[in-house]
Amino acid sequence: MKQARLSLIVSLLWVLCACSSDDTSLTEERVPIRLTASSVNVTTRATGSLQDTQIAEGENVYAWVDEVDGSNNYLKAWTLTATTTADASHDGYYQLSGSTQYYPASRKNLNLYAVHGNFTETLTEGTTDRPATLTHTVMTDQSTAANYQKSDLLYASSTGIAYGTEPVPLLFSHRLSRIIIRLVKDPQSTRYDNESKLTGSTLTIGGTIYNVGTFTLASQTFENTTSTSSITLCSGEDLKFYAPANVATTQYCAILLPQTLTDATITITTGASITSSGTFSLDMSDGIGKAYILNVTLSDPGLIVDATKFTEQW
């Protein structure tokens, strides 16, 4: 009887060890989903300023993953951080860092949706289901790199991702508009006859400007909800006249929600407390992913905004 019991115990131990070995094998075979690449989609030349060709280091990206013909929200609000480390497998892409997540044991293909923005909602990794909408706010003061980057709304998706070890490249696109101001010297002006007159200047756009809205993830459309009275592009900066050879440092940008600006005001106040302004109207209602370029001549009576507005893909 004792020998029979001993044999039973040995058999059970063997089964347990075998199961443990199988579990270890399964764990070792799990393959991490590598979202180590990211790039902002710019199809024409970059118009200058930040996040034209890559997401700025330290910015957050939230991703949701569904199984194809399986469960939705397989991964919830996977929180990733942009880096400036280039991805060796995809030229022009940069690594995203975050917690390690794995392909499902089913090895089903995956659909992935990722977004970067300044959201009102709290998004908690592993808890928050993919929302139908998100509330995004554009900062009213975009004179700093941090606030400009925070104002940007980026979206990327990738469908039918197959189980494997290669990193998944996410190609992001801008889902808002950008306004670009280029300052033009008036040869007849005495107030602004040289750039030293623009030392320590503040540059703003005033009027009724929507800066809060609702982004629908499925359609990638935006609905404006709340407005502000002004957006600051530069504060206490030594402004420069536009030079084509130095685009990034001689033009001034702000991210705006797609909208129509009516009788908006561009104002420059210099360090010497000289204030000049000019008005303009601009239809950006279909401006998702577009940059609107305004040439502004600094004349003695005030700022003259060129009636011709140029657009570029952003």
Secondary structure, 3 states (H helix, E strand, C coil): CHHHHHHHHHHHHHHHHHHHHHHHHHHHHCCECCCCEEEECCCCCCCCCCCCCCCCCCCEEEEEEEECCCCCCCEEEEEEEEEEEECCCCCCCEEEEECCCECCCCCCCEEEEEEECCECCCCCCCCCCCCCEEEEECCCECCCHHHHHHHCCEEEEEEEECCCCCCCEEEEEECCEEEEEEEEECCCCCCCCCHHHHCCEEEEEEEEEEEEEEEECCCCEEEEEEEEEEEEEEEEECCCCCCHHHHHHCCEEEEECCCEEEEEEEEEECCCCCEEEEEEEEECCCCCCEEEEEEEEECCCCEEECCCCEEEEC
